[in-house]
Amino acid sequence: MNDTAFDPKRTRTGVIAALLAVYLSWGSTYLVIRIALQELPPFFMMGIRFFLVGIGLYVVLWLRGAPAPTGRQWGNAALIGAFLFLGGSAGVAYAEQSVGSGLAALVIATTPLWTVLFSVIWKDRPSRLEWAGLLLGLLGIALLNLDNDLQASPLGFAALVLAALSWAFGSVWSRQLSLPKGQMAGAAQMICGGAIVLLVSAMIGERLLVVPTWRSIGAVVYLAIVGSLIGFTAYVYLLTRVRPALATSYAYVNPVIAVALGVWILDEQIGRHGILAMVIIVASVALVVLGQRRS
């Protein structure tokens, strides 16, 4: 990544806008996923969401003159899409069948920690402040183990941890592979990742048990436009401008939004341990961002 090619002021403004887009859009998706799961199976719901948005974005970019991905870039997009959308996003939807949306967001807050660890493989060493923030965030996650809902759903908890690991590795690895430029990278990854998730849905025999109502259809549309089109394209932008630790800092902010929405709309409960964990996690993001700025 050649930072000298960017206007510092314009890049800073773009990074701030992209961070806000990711924080707000993905912070609300945990609640909306929970709503959609009331009538739709997890892998089908996530797969159709990403595949259709990817196709739509690809067509728009292609009509605007963006070059089509090469064969090698399509292959790389499929690899990254599998980690991000099958292991990551679909894993979260699977877990939310038994785990509340707020707690799911809190577990996914481990993502920046795994991102830093995976970054070391390619010799991208974090600063001391970043390490401090990430370790503080891990302390907050440790407190969640005392929550009764997570103890009652070990399979859901395991799926969330694996989702965080998968998303972190895919995010870091994407910086090392040849991918299309700009938003075309996001389009290719969503097309490939969505297709893979739909294939898994068919392989495990997912079926619609009821006719979807406008409530679940609206939830999928929201996930497609706000979560995928806005959130993911902003995330891809961040991966090309900042370190993965800052790009994945949404995992520290999203829990606050997700917990608040879950309590407000779905009457989800969060105990003292969850509240304390949330406070610790939010504090840790300040250290990560400060470490990124000093770097």
Sequence and secondary structure as in RCSB ss.txt:
>XXXX:A:sequence
MNDTAFDPKRTRTGVIAALLAVYLSWGSTYLVIRIALQELPPFFMMGIRFFLVGIGLYVVLWLRGAPAPTGRQWG
NAALIGAFLFLGGSAGVAYAEQSVGSGLAALVIATTPLWTVLFSVIWKDRPSRLEWAGLLLGLLGIALLNLDNDL
QASPLGFAALVLAALSWAFGSVWSRQLSLPKGQMAGAAQMICGGAIVLLVSAMIGERLLVVPTWRSIGAVVYLAI
VGSLIGFTAYVYLLTRVRPALATSYAYVNPVIAVALGVWILDEQIGRHGILAMVIIVASVALVVLGQRRS
>XXXX:A:secstr
  GGGS HHHHHHHHHHHHHHHHHHHHHHHHHHHHHTTTS HHHHHHHHHHHHHHHHHHHHHHTT     HHHHH
HHHHHHIIIIIIIIHHHHHHTTTS HHHHHHHHTTHHHHHHHHHHHTT    HHHHHHHHHHHHHHHHHTT HHH
HH HHHHHHHHHHHHHHHHHHHHHTTS   STHHHHHHHHHHHHHHHHHHHHHTT    S   HHHHHHHHHIII
IIIIIIIHHHHHHHTTS HHHHTTHHHHHHHHHHHHHHHHS     HHHHHHHHHHHHHHHHHHHHHHH 
